Amino acid sequence: MQLLGPRGTWRPLLGIVLVALLFVLCQLLLSALFGIYGLLFSDDSYDVTELLSGDPVTPAFLAYVNLGWAVAIPITWVVARSLHLIPQGFLASVAGRLRWRWFATCLVLAVVALILTLTASSLLPDQGDATVEMDGTVNAWTSATRDFLLVIVLLTPLQAAGEEYVFRGYLAQAFGGLVSRWGSRASAAVAVALPAALFALAHGASQDVPIFFDRFAFGVVAGALVLLTGGLEAGIAMHVLNNFLAFGLALAYGDMTEALQPTGGSWWSIPVTLTQSVSFLLLVLWAARRSGIETRTGPGVLAARGGPV
């Protein structure tokens, strides 16, 4: 698994550095913009610091986080186009674009997988403080609830897509290309496992082993589905539904700060994680075979660009 375009080990190495550097620069720019926003609407500099710290999580902070990952999409596009000389669409799928009909199918399958996951969760012992209890009192509707809901609906899909473009779109192909000489199996393993580990680590140092495992398992399944279906659609669909569910439950029954920065996971959450991962993987593979989804670029693209995806 490697990026299309001109070969050369230096390209993915430089690309990884460029993606990281541009991402950090964009975060600094967003911090400055949100800092200005905070100063315009507050006379207290402490409120601005609190806004950017995420403690507690506010609608503005959630928007800041979501936009921070959303900008990763054009970052990967720029690096793919300028460094690898390929259309940005080939980061999305082997078709050179996001396959929207297949994405819609994956969204439906993600709903089925989440239903199976919630069923498994209800049958198992308590999964720790990281889960939201749905048998409690429903939170009151407030202006903050309304603002959170708007941010979740409008920006969370972009945040989920941004993470998938970085970890499964660019980094998976870049890491796979770096070790392509080791053979296709080794390249595929590195392309799936290393971005999955980085994906889990990117969610913070406070997470315990069960929470880290949950995120790592998601990354492995999403990465495997890129190889098996030839695109990001399945990973984005599951990512969006996951976040909608987590944030929705937090709005209704829990707390957004705990939802965004969960702690206190239980080992009983691992069977729940495996239920979701395995069921979604099997459902998508079944649907992909029935739909005849393309998993490799066509001969014309290979000839023009010089390498497989």
C-alpha positions as CSV (number, residue, x, y, z in Angstrom):
1,M,0.0,0.0,0.0
2,Q,1.5,3.3,-1.1
3,L,0.6,6.6,-2.5
4,L,0.3,7.1,-6.2
5,G,2.6,9.4,-8.1
6,P,6.4,9.6,-8.3
7,R,8.3,7.2,-6.2
8,G,11.0,8.0,-3.6
9,T,11.3,7.3,0.1
10,W,11.8,11.0,0.8
11,R,8.3,11.9,-0.5
12,P,6.3,10.1,2.2
13,L,8.8,11.1,4.9
14,L,8.6,14.8,3.9
15,G,4.9,14.4,3.5
16,I,4.4,13.1,7.1
17,V,6.5,16.1,8.4
18,L,4.5,18.6,6.3
19,V,1.1,17.2,7.4
20,A,2.2,17.5,11.0
21,L,3.7,21.0,10.6
22,L,0.7,22.4,8.7
23,F,-1.6,20.8,11.3
24,V,0.2,22.5,14.2
25,L,0.3,25.9,12.3
26,C,-3.5,25.7,11.7
27,Q,-4.1,24.9,15.4
28,L,-2.1,28.0,16.4
29,L,-4.1,30.1,13.9
30,L,-7.4,28.7,15.2
31,S,-6.3,29.3,18.8
32,A,-5.6,33.0,17.9
33,L,-8.9,33.4,16.2
34,F,-10.9,31.8,19.0
35,G,-8.8,33.9,21.5
36,I,-9.9,37.0,19.6
37,Y,-13.5,35.7,19.7
38,G,-13.3,35.2,23.4
39,L,-11.9,38.7,24.0
40,L,-14.7,40.2,21.9
41,F,-17.4,38.6,24.0
42,S,-15.7,38.7,27.4
43,D,-13.8,41.3,29.4
44,D,-12.2,38.6,31.5
45,S,-8.9,37.1,30.2
46,Y,-9.5,34.1,32.4
47,D,-12.7,33.2,30.4
48,V,-10.5,33.1,27.2
49,T,-8.0,30.8,28.8
50,E,-10.9,28.6,30.1
51,L,-12.4,28.6,26.6
52,L,-9.2,27.2,25.0
53,S,-8.4,24.8,27.8
54,G,-11.6,22.8,27.4
55,D,-12.2,22.6,31.2
56,P,-15.1,22.7,31.2
57,V,-16.0,21.9,27.5
58,T,-18.2,24.6,26.1
59,P,-19.9,24.8,22.7
60,A,-17.2,27.2,21.5
61,F,-14.4,24.7,22.6
62,L,-16.1,21.8,20.9
63,A,-16.3,23.9,17.7
64,Y,-12.6,24.7,18.1
65,V,-11.7,21.0,18.4
66,N,-14.0,20.1,15.4
67,L,-12.6,22.8,13.2
68,G,-9.1,21.9,14.2
69,W,-9.6,18.4,12.7
70,A,-11.7,19.7,9.8
71,V,-8.8,21.7,8.5
72,A,-6.8,18.5,8.2
73,I,-8.8,17.6,5.1
74,P,-7.4,20.4,2.9
75,I,-4.0,19.9,4.5
76,T,-3.8,16.3,3.2
77,W,-5.1,17.5,-0.2
78,V,-2.4,20.1,-0.5
79,V,0.4,17.7,0.4
80,A,-1.0,15.0,-1.9
81,R,-1.3,17.4,-4.8
82,S,2.0,19.3,-4.3
83,L,4.3,16.6,-3.1
84,H,3.0,13.4,-4.7
85,L,1.5,15.1,-7.8
86,I,-1.8,13.2,-7.5
87,P,-5.4,14.5,-7.4
88,Q,-6.6,14.8,-3.8
89,G,-9.6,12.5,-4.5
90,F,-7.3,9.5,-4.4
91,L,-6.9,10.0,-0.7
92,A,-10.7,9.3,-0.4
93,S,-10.9,6.2,-2.5
94,V,-9.5,4.3,-5.5
95,A,-12.2,5.9,-7.6
96,G,-10.5,9.3,-7.1
97,R,-13.5,10.6,-5.1
98,L,-15.7,9.9,-2.1
99,R,-18.2,7.3,-3.2
100,W,-21.4,8.9,-1.8
101,R,-23.8,6.0,-2.4
102,W,-21.4,3.5,-0.8
103,F,-20.9,6.0,2.1
104,A,-24.7,6.1,2.6
105,T,-24.7,2.3,2.7
106,C,-21.9,2.3,5.3
107,L,-23.9,4.8,7.4
108,V,-26.8,2.3,7.6
109,L,-24.5,-0.5,8.5
110,A,-22.9,1.7,11.2
111,V,-26.4,2.2,12.7
112,V,-26.9,-1.6,12.8
113,A,-23.4,-2.1,14.4
114,L,-24.2,0.5,17.0
115,I,-27.5,-1.2,17.9
116,L,-25.7,-4.5,18.4
117,T,-23.1,-2.6,20.5
118,L,-25.7,-1.0,22.7
119,T,-27.4,-4.4,23.1
120,A,-24.1,-6.0,24.2
121,S,-23.4,-3.1,26.6
122,S,-26.8,-3.5,28.2
123,L,-26.2,-7.3,28.8
124,L,-22.7,-6.8,30.4
125,P,-21.7,-5.5,33.8
126,D,-20.9,-1.8,34.3
127,Q,-18.3,-0.6,31.8
128,G,-16.8,2.1,34.0
129,D,-17.1,5.9,34.3
130,A,-16.3,6.4,30.6
131,T,-19.8,5.2,29.7
132,V,-23.0,7.3,30.0
133,E,-25.8,5.8,32.0
134,M,-29.1,6.1,30.1
135,D,-31.4,5.3,33.1
136,G,-30.8,8.6,34.9
137,T,-32.6,11.9,34.7
138,V,-32.6,13.6,31.3
139,N,-30.7,16.8,31.3
140,A,-32.6,20.1,31.1
141,W,-32.8,21.9,27.7
142,T,-30.8,25.1,27.8
143,S,-29.2,27.5,25.4
144,A,-25.9,25.7,25.9
145,T,-27.6,22.4,24.9
146,R,-28.9,24.1,21.7
147,D,-25.5,25.4,20.9
148,F,-23.8,22.0,21.5
149,L,-26.4,20.4,19.2
150,L,-25.7,22.9,16.4
151,V,-22.0,22.3,16.7
152,I,-22.4,18.5,16.8
153,V,-24.7,18.4,13.7
154,L,-22.8,20.9,11.6
155,L,-19.1,20.3,12.5
156,T,-18.7,16.8,14.0
157,P,-19.0,15.1,10.6
158,L,-16.1,17.3,9.3
159,Q,-14.1,16.5,12.4
160,A,-14.6,12.7,11.9
161,A,-13.7,13.0,8.2
162,G,-10.6,15.1,9.0
163,E,-9.3,12.4,11.3
164,E,-9.9,9.7,8.7
165,Y,-8.2,11.7,6.0
166,V,-5.1,12.1,8.2
167,F,-4.8,8.7,9.8
168,R,-6.3,6.4,7.2
169,G,-6.1,8.6,4.1
170,Y,-2.6,10.0,4.1
171,L,-0.6,8.4,6.9
172,A,-1.7,4.9,6.1
173,Q,-0.5,5.2,2.5
174,A,2.6,7.1,3.5
175,F,3.7,4.5,6.2
176,G,2.8,1.7,3.9
177,G,4.9,3.2,1.1
178,L,7.9,3.6,3.4
179,V,8.0,-0.2,4.0
180,S,6.7,-1.3,0.6
181,R,10.0,-3.2,0.0
182,W,9.2,-5.5,2.8
183,G,6.4,-7.0,0.8
184,S,2.7,-6.3,0.5
185,R,1.6,-8.0,3.7
186,A,4.2,-6.2,5.9
187,S,3.3,-2.9,4.2
188,A,-0.4,-3.5,4.8
189,A,0.2,-4.4,8.5
190,V,2.3,-1.2,9.1
191,A,-0.3,0.9,7.2
192,V,-3.0,-0.3,9.5
193,A,-1.3,-0.7,12.9
194,L,0.9,2.4,13.1
195,P,-1.8,5.0,12.2
196,A,-4.2,3.2,14.5
197,A,-1.7,3.6,17.4
198,L,-1.1,7.3,16.6
199,F,-4.9,7.8,16.3
200,A,-5.4,6.4,19.8
201,L,-2.5,8.4,21.2
202,A,-3.8,11.6,19.6
203,H,-6.8,11.4,22.0
204,G,-4.8,12.3,25.0
205,A,-2.5,11.0,27.7
206,S,-5.1,10.7,30.4
207,Q,-6.9,7.7,28.8
208,D,-6.5,4.3,30.5
209,V,-5.9,1.0,28.8
210,P,-9.5,0.0,28.1
211,I,-10.2,3.4,26.5
212,F,-6.9,3.3,24.5
213,F,-7.8,-0.2,23.3
214,D,-11.3,1.0,22.2
215,R,-9.7,3.7,20.0
216,F,-6.9,1.5,18.8
217,A,-9.4,-1.2,17.8
218,F,-11.4,1.4,15.9
219,G,-8.3,2.5,14.1
220,V,-7.4,-1.0,13.2
221,V,-10.9,-1.8,11.8
222,A,-11.0,1.5,9.9
223,G,-7.5,0.9,8.5
224,A,-8.4,-2.6,7.5
225,L,-11.5,-1.4,5.7
226,V,-9.5,1.1,3.7
227,L,-7.5,-1.9,2.3
228,L,-10.5,-4.2,1.9
229,T,-13.0,-1.6,0.4
230,G,-10.6,0.8,-1.3
231,G,-11.7,3.9,0.4
232,L,-12.4,6.0,3.6
233,E,-16.2,5.8,3.4
234,A,-16.7,3.0,5.9
235,G,-14.3,4.6,8.5
236,I,-15.9,8.0,8.1
237,A,-19.4,6.6,8.5
238,M,-18.6,4.7,11.7
239,H,-16.6,7.6,13.1
240,V,-19.5,10.0,12.5
241,L,-22.1,7.7,14.0
242,N,-19.8,7.0,17.0
243,N,-19.4,10.6,17.8
244,F,-23.1,11.4,17.3
245,L,-24.0,8.7,19.7
246,A,-21.4,9.7,22.3
247,F,-22.2,13.4,22.2
248,G,-25.9,12.8,22.0
249,L,-25.9,10.6,25.1
250,A,-23.7,13.2,26.9
251,L,-26.2,16.0,26.0
252,A,-29.2,13.9,27.1
253,Y,-27.9,12.2,30.2
254,G,-24.3,13.1,31.0
255,D,-21.6,15.7,30.7
256,M,-19.8,17.0,27.5
257,T,-16.5,17.4,29.4
258,E,-16.5,13.7,30.4
259,A,-17.6,12.7,26.9
260,L,-14.7,14.5,25.2
261,Q,-12.2,13.5,27.8
262,P,-13.3,10.1,29.2
263,T,-11.5,8.4,32.1
264,G,-12.2,5.4,34.2
265,G,-12.8,2.8,31.6
266,S,-13.5,-0.8,32.6
267,W,-12.2,-4.1,31.1
268,W,-15.9,-4.9,30.5
269,S,-15.8,-2.3,27.8
270,I,-13.5,-4.4,25.7
271,P,-16.2,-7.0,24.8
272,V,-18.4,-4.1,23.8
273,T,-15.6,-2.7,21.7
274,L,-15.1,-6.0,20.0
275,T,-18.8,-6.3,19.3
276,Q,-18.8,-3.1,17.5
277,S,-15.6,-3.6,15.6
278,V,-16.2,-7.2,14.5
279,S,-19.9,-6.6,13.6
280,F,-19.2,-3.5,11.5
281,L,-16.2,-5.1,9.8
282,L,-18.3,-8.2,8.8
283,L,-21.3,-6.1,7.7
284,V,-19.2,-3.8,5.5
285,L,-17.3,-6.7,3.9
286,W,-20.6,-8.5,3.2
287,A,-22.1,-5.3,1.6
288,A,-18.9,-4.6,-0.4
289,R,-19.0,-8.0,-2.0
290,R,-22.7,-7.7,-2.8
291,S,-22.2,-4.2,-4.3
292,G,-19.0,-5.1,-6.2
293,I,-17.1,-2.2,-4.6
294,E,-13.8,-1.5,-6.4
295,T,-10.8,-2.0,-4.1
296,R,-7.9,-1.1,-6.5
297,T,-7.2,1.7,-8.9
298,G,-7.8,0.9,-12.6
299,P,-4.9,0.1,-15.0
300,G,-5.1,3.6,-16.6
301,V,-4.5,5.3,-13.3
302,L,-1.6,2.9,-12.5
303,A,0.0,3.6,-15.8
304,A,-0.3,7.3,-15.4
305,R,0.7,7.6,-11.8
306,G,3.2,4.9,-11.3
307,G,2.0,2.7,-8.4
308,P,-0.8,1.0,-6.6
309,V,-2.9,2.2,-3.8
